[in-house]
Amino acid sequence: MASAHRATARVALASLRRQIASIEKAAPARATGAAGWSGTLEAERSTLLATGVTAFDRETGGGIALAGLTEIHARQARDAGLAAGFAACLLSLSGAPSFLARDPVLWIGAAGTFAEAGVPHGRGLAAFGFMPERLLTVEPRTLADALWVAEEAARTRGLAATVLDMRGNAKAFGLRETRRLARRAQASGRPLFLLRQSAAIEASAAPLRLVVEAAPSAPAMVLEGTAHARAVPGGIGPPGFAVTIEKNKAGPAGRTHRMHWNSHERSFFTEQTGGCRARPAAQAATGTVVGFPGGAAHPGAELSLSSDGPDRPRPSRQGLATGET
């Protein structure tokens, strides 16, 4: 009798496992009319997030897949802010689909992550062009809770993206967990960025793994995009990232790309392409840039600085002593 009960239980367990597996592989039915679902879901699943850096986009097959899991590694804990800033840049790209720049972003800090690297700061994110009011943060007490929140968030189309921020290599996190996260993101058509702080490279279901390190900033420029553009000596310009493609199922891996971020135009650029789009020569001296005849600035010695008449040369100290004016 006991053996019959055990056999029945095994059959029921096997049936439940098959049902769970079929649910995980299948996307929610469109016929249910759930909020946020549209006929363009298949197109969104194939959408790529182009960075604008030609070599990087070419090697990644056109850009970063929006529907899926992407790993962003910071080799050392001190570079956690760098990885977070790079993720903020990706979430702020001007050429991205509208939902990525409009909908809220859930930033999940696994246990101990925010205590070590700090909570994402609204003003700091705003410096990268990311609107702080879109940010939602949560810090579950355990890794299991953080993974549950990440899975539920990744399947939600009401979010622009989900960021799971983790520190080190946890025993309870591996290939199986990343597979579940990747499936959720693929089904919803929304990106999930996995930030790894001071973690060794390990097996993962993410098709793209990037290692981000600091790079020298670009020169600070004045009158950029005009014929009078000049670099400011000692000035600190747009931040730089050294992004290494460590794993790439869409193309080659191993190359490091140096890119800079223009927070005003919300786009990446390289030193070869410059910090902003070039203007036509006929428009170079329009707008707030004053154009002078002959293309050169008016000599300062010929400009009147007085409010009531032409400037007069100041008397010398010797003239003042003798009473001359």
C-alpha positions in Angstrom: 0.0 0.0 0.0 2.8 2.4 0.9 4.6 1.6 -2.3 1.5 2.5 -4.3 1.2 5.8 -2.6 4.9 6.5 -3.3 4.4 5.6 -7.0 1.4 7.9 -7.2 3.3 10.7 -5.6 6.2 10.3 -8.0 3.8 10.5 -11.0 2.1 13.6 -9.6 5.5 15.2 -9.0 6.7 14.4 -12.5 3.5 15.9 -13.9 4.0 19.1 -11.9 7.6 19.4 -13.0 6.5 19.2 -16.7 3.8 21.8 -16.1 6.3 24.2 -14.5 8.8 23.6 -17.3 6.2 24.4 -19.9 5.2 27.6 -18.1 8.8 28.8 -17.8 9.4 28.2 -21.5 6.2 29.8 -22.8 5.4 33.5 -22.8 2.1 34.6 -21.4 -0.7 34.4 -23.9 -1.5 37.6 -25.8 -5.2 36.7 -25.9 -5.4 37.4 -22.2 -5.3 41.1 -22.9 -2.8 41.8 -20.1 -1.7 45.4 -19.8 1.4 46.3 -21.7 1.2 43.5 -24.3 1.0 44.5 -27.9 1.4 43.1 -31.3 5.0 44.4 -31.5 6.3 42.0 -28.9 8.2 39.8 -31.3 9.8 42.9 -32.8 10.8 44.2 -29.4 12.4 40.8 -28.6 14.7 41.2 -31.5 15.5 44.9 -30.8 19.2 45.8 -30.2 20.5 48.7 -28.2 23.2 50.3 -30.4 25.8 52.3 -28.4 26.9 54.4 -31.3 30.5 53.1 -31.1 30.8 51.5 -34.5 33.4 48.9 -33.6 31.6 47.8 -30.4 28.2 47.6 -32.1 29.7 45.6 -35.0 31.3 43.0 -32.8 28.1 42.6 -30.7 26.0 41.9 -33.8 24.5 45.4 -33.9 24.3 46.2 -30.2 23.2 44.9 -26.9 20.0 42.7 -26.9 17.2 44.4 -25.1 15.3 41.2 -24.5 17.7 39.2 -22.4 20.4 39.0 -19.7 23.6 41.1 -20.0 26.4 40.8 -17.4 28.5 43.9 -16.5 31.5 43.1 -14.4 33.6 45.4 -12.2 36.8 43.5 -11.2 37.3 45.4 -8.0 34.9 46.8 -5.4 36.1 50.3 -5.9 34.9 50.1 -9.5 31.3 49.4 -8.5 30.3 53.0 -9.2 31.9 52.7 -12.6 29.8 49.7 -13.5 26.7 51.4 -12.2 27.4 54.5 -14.2 27.9 52.5 -17.4 24.5 50.8 -16.8 22.9 54.2 -16.3 24.4 55.3 -19.6 22.9 52.3 -21.4 19.5 53.1 -19.8 19.7 56.7 -21.0 20.8 56.3 -24.6 19.0 58.8 -26.8 18.5 56.3 -29.7 16.9 53.6 -27.4 13.2 52.6 -27.7 10.8 54.9 -25.9 10.0 52.5 -23.1 13.6 52.5 -22.0 13.7 56.2 -21.5 10.2 56.5 -20.1 9.3 53.6 -17.7 10.7 53.0 -14.2 13.8 51.0 -13.6 14.0 48.5 -10.7 17.5 48.4 -9.1 17.9 45.4 -6.8 20.8 45.2 -4.4 21.6 41.7 -3.2 22.4 41.3 0.5 25.4 43.4 1.5 25.8 45.1 -1.9 24.5 48.5 -1.1 26.4 48.4 2.2 29.7 48.0 0.4 29.2 50.1 -2.7 26.4 52.4 -1.6 22.9 53.0 -2.9 22.6 54.4 -6.4 22.5 58.2 -5.9 19.9 60.2 -7.8 22.1 63.3 -8.4 25.0 61.1 -9.6 22.7 59.2 -12.0 21.3 62.6 -13.2 24.9 63.5 -14.2 24.8 60.6 -16.7 21.4 61.8 -18.1 19.3 59.3 -16.2 16.2 60.8 -14.6 16.3 59.9 -10.9 12.5 59.9 -10.5 12.5 56.7 -12.7 14.6 54.8 -10.2 13.1 52.2 -7.8 15.5 50.5 -5.4 15.0 47.5 -3.2 17.4 45.6 -0.9 16.1 42.1 0.0 17.6 40.5 3.1 18.7 37.3 1.4 20.1 36.3 -2.0 17.1 34.0 -2.5 14.7 36.9 -2.0 16.8 39.1 -4.4 16.6 36.4 -7.1 12.8 36.1 -6.6 12.3 39.8 -6.9 14.6 39.9 -10.0 12.6 37.0 -11.7 9.3 38.7 -11.0 10.5 42.1 -12.2 12.1 40.7 -15.3 8.8 39.3 -16.5 7.1 42.6 -15.9 6.6 44.8 -19.0 5.7 47.8 -16.9 9.4 48.3 -16.1 11.9 49.7 -18.6 14.6 47.4 -17.2 15.7 45.4 -14.1 19.2 45.8 -12.6 20.4 43.1 -10.2 23.5 44.3 -8.3 25.6 41.6 -6.7 28.9 41.4 -4.8 31.4 38.5 -5.0 30.6 34.9 -6.0 27.8 33.3 -4.0 27.4 29.6 -3.7 23.6 29.8 -4.3 24.1 31.7 -7.6 25.2 30.0 -10.7 24.3 28.8 -14.2 20.9 27.6 -13.3 19.9 30.9 -11.7 21.1 32.9 -14.7 19.1 30.6 -17.0 15.9 31.4 -15.2 16.7 35.2 -15.3 17.5 35.0 -19.0 14.3 33.2 -19.8 12.2 35.7 -17.9 13.8 38.7 -19.7 13.5 37.0 -23.1 9.8 36.3 -22.6 9.0 39.9 -21.5 11.2 41.6 -24.1 12.8 43.7 -21.4 16.5 43.9 -20.5 18.0 42.6 -17.3 21.5 43.9 -16.4 23.4 41.8 -13.9 26.1 43.9 -12.2 28.9 41.8 -10.6 31.2 43.6 -8.2 34.6 42.0 -7.5 33.4 38.6 -8.7 35.4 36.0 -10.5 34.2 35.0 -14.0 31.9 31.9 -13.8 29.5 30.0 -16.0 26.5 32.0 -17.0 23.6 32.0 -19.4 24.1 35.6 -20.4 25.0 35.8 -24.1 27.1 39.0 -23.5 29.5 39.7 -20.6 31.3 43.0 -20.4 34.1 43.9 -18.1 34.2 47.7 -17.4 37.2 49.5 -16.2 38.1 53.2 -15.8 39.6 55.1 -18.7 41.0 58.6 -19.0 38.3 61.2 -19.5 38.0 63.0 -22.8 39.4 66.6 -23.0 37.1 69.4 -21.8 36.2 71.5 -24.9 34.7 74.9 -25.4 32.8 76.0 -28.4 32.7 72.3 -29.4 31.4 71.6 -32.9 32.5 75.0 -34.3 35.5 76.3 -36.0 36.7 77.9 -32.7 36.6 74.7 -30.7 39.4 74.6 -28.1 40.5 72.2 -25.4 40.6 73.5 -21.8 44.1 73.0 -20.3 43.8 70.7 -17.3 40.0 70.4 -17.7 38.1 67.2 -17.0 35.8 66.3 -19.9 33.2 63.5 -20.4 33.9 60.3 -18.5 35.7 57.4 -20.1 35.1 53.6 -20.0 37.3 50.8 -21.0 34.8 48.1 -22.0 36.1 44.6 -22.7 33.9 42.1 -24.4 34.7 39.0 -22.3 31.9 36.8 -23.6 30.0 37.3 -26.8 27.7 34.8 -28.6 27.1 37.3 -31.4 30.7 37.7 -32.5 34.3 37.9 -31.4 35.4 38.4 -27.8 38.5 39.7 -26.0 38.8 43.2 -27.5 38.7 46.3 -25.3 36.8 49.4 -26.5 37.4 52.8 -25.1 34.3 55.0 -25.2 33.2 58.2 -23.6 29.8 59.4 -22.6 28.2 62.7 -23.6 25.5 63.3 -21.0 24.0 66.2 -22.9 23.3 64.2 -26.1 23.0 61.0 -24.1 25.3 59.1 -26.5 28.7 57.3 -26.5 31.6 58.5 -28.6 35.2 57.8 -29.2 38.1 60.3 -29.3 38.2 59.8 -33.1 34.6 60.7 -33.6 34.5 63.6 -31.1 32.1 64.5 -28.4 29.2 65.8 -30.5 27.9 65.7 -34.0 29.7 67.9 -36.5 27.9 70.9 -37.7 27.8 72.1 -41.3 30.3 74.9 -42.0 27.5 77.3 -42.8 26.0 76.7 -39.4 29.2 76.8 -37.4 28.8 80.4 -36.4 25.1 80.5 -35.7 23.1 80.2 -32.5 24.9 81.5 -29.4 28.3 81.7 -31.2 29.0 85.2 -32.5 30.4 85.3 -36.0 32.8 88.1 -36.9 33.8 89.3 -40.3 36.6 87.3 -41.8 36.0 84.4 -39.4 38.3 85.9 -36.7 37.3 87.4 -33.3 37.4 91.2 -33.1 40.7 92.4 -31.5 40.0 93.2 -27.9 42.0 96.5 -28.0 39.4 98.0 -30.4 36.4 97.2 -28.3 34.9 99.8 -26.1 34.4 98.7 -22.5 33.0 102.0 -21.1 29.3 102.5 -20.5 29.3 106.2 -21.3 31.8 106.6 -24.1 35.0 105.5 -25.7 37.7 104.2 -23.5 40.5 106.5 -22.6 44.0 105.2 -21.8 44.7 105.3 -18.1 47.3 107.9 -17.0 50.6 106.5 -15.9 51.8 106.7 -12.3 54.3 109.3 -13.4 51.5 111.5 -14.9 49.5 111.2 -11.7 52.5 112.4 -9.6 53.0 115.5 -11.8 49.2 116.2 -12.1 49.0 115.4 -15.8 45.8 113.8 -17.1 
